[in-house]
């Protein structure tokens, strides 16, 4: 799968973890391409993500979960509408949805998925970046420093 920060023109390649997260991999693969506005996380530390409408016929549930993602992890989060606060949903334009999928990449160390409002937020690690993490990490850090306005994070099939 390719993952791109479109405005910055940076792409990386991730390998799906079919054996560790088969339901999540299948749900994501069948729904590609997926993408939207890119955001840098406030709480998790070195994370860039996008939120998209739910796409799986049946939610995969928890598999290969973590609350301490490492550099290169690609993580799937499913949030029901009640878990996200009103202002956040309004800012992201997702306030009319019953729930959303957060597709995230982690580009640096020392991440902790602990949110002050709801506590631990485990996510499914369904892929790992195998090419281009260094360039993507620089671009993600630039999203943090310069802002993500106009940036899109897009996930696509890459068949070799």
C-alpha positions in Angstrom: 0.0 0.0 0.0 1.3 3.5 -0.7 0.7 6.4 1.7 1.1 9.9 0.5 1.2 13.4 1.9 0.0 14.9 -1.4 0.8 18.6 -0.9 4.3 17.8 0.2 4.7 15.2 -2.6 6.0 12.6 -0.2 5.1 8.9 -0.5 6.0 5.8 1.5 5.2 2.1 1.1 3.7 0.0 3.8 3.4 -3.8 4.0 0.1 -5.2 5.2 0.2 -7.5 8.3 -2.3 -10.0 6.9 -1.3 -12.7 9.5 -1.5 -10.4 12.5 -4.5 -8.3 11.6 -6.4 -10.1 8.8 -9.8 -8.6 9.4 -8.4 -5.0 9.5 -6.2 -5.6 6.4 -9.1 -7.0 4.5 -11.4 -4.1 5.4 -8.9 -1.4 4.5 -7.7 -3.1 1.3 -11.2 -3.5 0.0 -11.9 0.1 0.7 -8.8 1.7 -0.9 -8.2 4.4 -1.9 -9.0 6.3 1.3 -7.9 9.7 2.3 -8.7 13.1 3.6 -7.3 16.1 5.4 -4.1 15.4 7.2 -3.8 16.3 10.9 -1.0 16.0 13.4 -1.9 14.4 16.7 -2.0 16.5 19.9 -1.7 13.7 22.4 -0.1 10.7 20.8 3.1 12.6 19.8 4.5 11.5 16.5 1.3 10.7 14.6 -0.2 12.1 11.4 -3.7 10.9 10.6 -6.8 11.4 8.5 -10.4 10.6 9.4 -12.8 9.0 6.9 -16.4 7.7 7.1 -16.7 4.1 8.2 -16.2 1.8 5.2 -16.2 -1.9 6.5 -19.4 -3.9 6.1 -18.6 -5.2 9.5 -16.1 -3.6 11.9 -13.0 -5.7 12.3 -12.9 -5.3 16.0 -9.7 -5.3 18.0 -6.7 -7.2 16.6 -3.0 -6.7 16.9 -3.7 -3.8 19.3 -1.2 -1.3 20.7 -1.2 1.8 22.9 2.6 2.3 22.2 3.0 2.4 18.4 6.6 2.5 17.1 8.0 4.4 14.1 6.5 3.0 10.9 3.4 1.6 12.4 0.2 2.1 10.4 -2.8 2.0 12.7 -6.6 1.7 12.3 -8.9 3.3 14.9 -12.7 3.1 14.9 -14.5 5.8 16.8 -18.2 5.8 17.5 -19.8 9.2 17.3 -20.1 9.5 21.1 -16.4 9.1 21.7 -15.3 12.3 20.0 -16.1 15.6 21.6 -18.5 18.0 19.8 -16.0 20.7 19.0 -13.5 18.2 17.6 -16.2 16.7 15.3 -17.3 20.2 14.2 -13.7 21.3 13.4 -13.1 18.1 11.3 -16.5 18.3 9.6 -17.5 14.9 10.8 -20.2 15.9 13.2 -23.0 14.4 11.1 -21.4 10.9 11.0 -22.4 8.1 13.4 -18.7 7.2 13.7 -15.4 7.5 11.8 -12.3 5.6 11.0 -8.9 7.2 11.8 -6.1 5.9 9.6 -2.8 6.9 11.2 0.9 6.7 10.6 3.5 6.9 13.3 6.9 8.4 12.3 8.9 8.7 15.5 9.5 7.1 18.9 7.9 7.5 22.3 4.2 7.5 21.3 1.5 6.8 23.9 -2.1 6.5 22.9 -3.6 8.1 26.1 -6.2 10.7 25.7 -7.1 13.0 28.6 -10.8 12.8 27.8 -11.3 9.1 27.4 -8.2 7.3 28.6 -6.4 4.6 26.7 -7.1 4.4 23.0 -5.8 1.2 21.5 -5.5 0.9 17.8 -5.0 -2.0 15.4 -1.5 -2.1 13.9 -2.4 -3.4 10.4 0.7 -2.4 8.4 4.3 -1.2 8.7 6.2 1.3 6.5 8.9 -0.6 4.7 10.1 2.1 2.3 10.4 5.9 2.6 9.9 6.3 6.4 12.8 8.8 6.6 11.3 11.1 4.0 7.8 10.6 5.4 9.1 11.4 8.9 10.6 14.7 7.7 7.3 15.6 6.0 5.2 14.7 9.1 7.4 16.8 11.3 6.9 19.6 8.9 3.1 19.1 9.3 3.7 19.6 13.0 5.9 22.7 12.6 4.3 24.4 9.6 0.8 23.2 9.9 -1.4 20.8 7.8 -3.7 23.3 6.1 -4.4 22.0 2.6 -2.5 18.8 3.2 -4.1 15.4 2.4 -3.1 12.0 3.6 -4.0 9.3 1.1 -3.8 5.5 1.2 -3.8 3.6 -2.1 -3.3 0.1 -3.4 0.2 -0.6 -4.6 0.4 -3.8 -6.5 3.9 -4.9 -7.6 
